[in-house]
Amino acid sequence: MSLKLKLKEGLFRILNLLPEKQGFYFYHKIQDVVNGENMLQRVKTNEPSFGLLQRLLQEKGLSLKGKNILEIGSGWAPVMPYFMLFHGKAKSVSTFDLNRHFSKKAVYRLNEVFFSEYGIRITPEPKRAYHLPKNIEYYPNTNLIAADLPETDLVFSRFVLEHVKPEDLRLMHKKFKRDLKPGSLIVHLISPSDHRAYVDKNLSLQDFLQYSEAEWQKKQTKFDYHNRLRLPQYLAIFKAADLELLHVEYDQPGEDIYKKFRAVKIHEDFKHFTDEELTAGSINVVLRV
Ligand SMILES: C[S@@+](CC[C@H](N)C(=O)[O-])C[C@H]1O[C@@H](n2cnc3c(N)ncnc32)[C@H](O)[C@@H]1O
């Protein structure tokens, strides 16, 4: 394991020992130092996701225009909501997060980047939480499963589902089926790979499949939780909620990635999956209620 990954995991383990509030306080301070000044990069890495969302909708003859959107997993700043509102002309975005990561500073920085990069001037709303523009509602510290859903035409998530507990995923999708209007759409961009491989380039993107569930639970904390669900498991959750699968696409590994995958001793729990199911990366799904 690389020194960088060892340090990161060690730090998360220490933060995990602290009471919840203090743990998240220091977690945010560290994230701010690492990513704080990087709003431009954050926006640029969201740009392809926005293009992808537009393509997935266009392929179904649809667009974001005039839609009320519910985002699962707001993250650090409302980057996708800005794209949806100011480029896609969506009507509103309600963004839910199990935690509270937004800051006023991040919203101001995002406004600056939208002006410098796209010439879009966004007026801060000093009376609103985090000075968010109108038409964006932020619901931090909220588990969707227990919340009243706002009016929604489209549910969207980006790099979130892999961090949600499987039972919550089941309940969340059943709730969408029960509470949303028939015909509403759900678009998920899922990153099912071992995120530790982004820090330690020597690790396989499927490295975590060598561990039993108990071993893996011991290795991770609330700051880097990953459910390790494989493609067929996600599809089974959507099917059990009686959602219609309109589209699914995913990456297959190139030669180098496949070679590293073959070197991982896959745990019994995952052996019934095919190599294609185990290595399916960047899963994009479109569902209809
Ligand atoms: C990796 S971040 C992605 C954030 C953002 N979507 C992005 O693309 O940058 C995952 C986010 O999902 C949130 N999250 C995890 N489980 C959740 C749940 N059950 N409901 C809502 N948000 C959740 C985390 O707090 C975190 O902000």
The ligand as an SDF file (V2000), in Angstrom:
LIG
                    3D

 27 29  0  0  0  0  0  0  0  0999 V2000
  -18.6630   11.1160   -3.1660 C   0  0  0  0  0  0  0  0  0  0  0  0
  -19.8190   12.3000   -2.6160 S   0  0  0  0  0  0  0  0  0  0  0  0
  -20.4980   12.8300   -4.1600 C   0  0  0  0  0  0  0  0  0  0  0  0
  -21.0750   14.1930   -4.0570 C   0  0  0  0  0  0  0  0  0  0  0  0
  -21.5990   14.8110   -5.3500 C   0  0  0  0  0  0  0  0  0  0  0  0
  -22.7630   14.0990   -5.8550 N   0  0  0  0  0  0  0  0  0  0  0  0
  -20.5300   14.8920   -6.3900 C   0  0  0  0  0  0  0  0  0  0  0  0
  -20.6950   14.2990   -7.4610 O   0  0  0  0  0  0  0  0  0  0  0  0
  -19.4970   15.5340   -6.1420 O   0  0  0  0  0  0  0  0  0  0  0  0
  -21.0820   11.3370   -1.8910 C   0  0  0  0  0  0  0  0  0  0  0  0
  -22.0950   12.1800   -1.1460 C   0  0  0  0  0  0  0  0  0  0  0  0
  -23.2360   11.3660   -0.8570 O   0  0  0  0  0  0  0  0  0  0  0  0
  -23.6580   11.6380    0.4560 C   0  0  0  0  0  0  0  0  0  0  0  0
  -24.4580   10.4860    0.8980 N   0  0  0  0  0  0  0  0  0  0  0  0
  -24.0390    9.2680    1.3080 C   0  0  0  0  0  0  0  0  0  0  0  0
  -25.0830    8.4730    1.5980 N   0  0  0  0  0  0  0  0  0  0  0  0
  -26.2060    9.1980    1.3430 C   0  0  0  0  0  0  0  0  0  0  0  0
  -27.6120    8.9510    1.4320 C   0  0  0  0  0  0  0  0  0  0  0  0
  -28.0890    7.7730    1.8590 N   0  0  0  0  0  0  0  0  0  0  0  0
  -28.4630    9.9440    1.0970 N   0  0  0  0  0  0  0  0  0  0  0  0
  -28.0040   11.1330    0.6660 C   0  0  0  0  0  0  0  0  0  0  0  0
  -26.6850   11.4340    0.5650 N   0  0  0  0  0  0  0  0  0  0  0  0
  -25.8050   10.4800    0.8930 C   0  0  0  0  0  0  0  0  0  0  0  0
  -22.3690   11.9030    1.2120 C   0  0  0  0  0  0  0  0  0  0  0  0
  -22.5760   12.6360    2.4060 O   0  0  0  0  0  0  0  0  0  0  0  0
  -21.5860   12.7170    0.1840 C   0  0  0  0  0  0  0  0  0  0  0  0
  -21.8710   14.0810    0.2700 O   0  0  0  0  0  0  0  0  0  0  0  0
  1  2  1  0
  2  3  1  0
  2 10  1  0
  3  4  1  0
  4  5  1  0
  5  6  1  0
  5  7  1  0
  7  8  2  0
  7  9  1  0
 10 11  1  0
 11 12  1  0
 11 26  1  0
 12 13  1  0
 13 14  1  0
 13 24  1  0
 14 15  1  0
 14 23  1  0
 15 16  2  0
 16 17  1  0
 17 18  1  0
 17 23  2  0
 18 19  1  0
 18 20  2  0
 20 21  1  0
 21 22  2  0
 22 23  1  0
 24 25  1  0
 24 26  1  0
 26 27  1  0
M  CHG  2   2   1   9  -1
M  END
$$$$
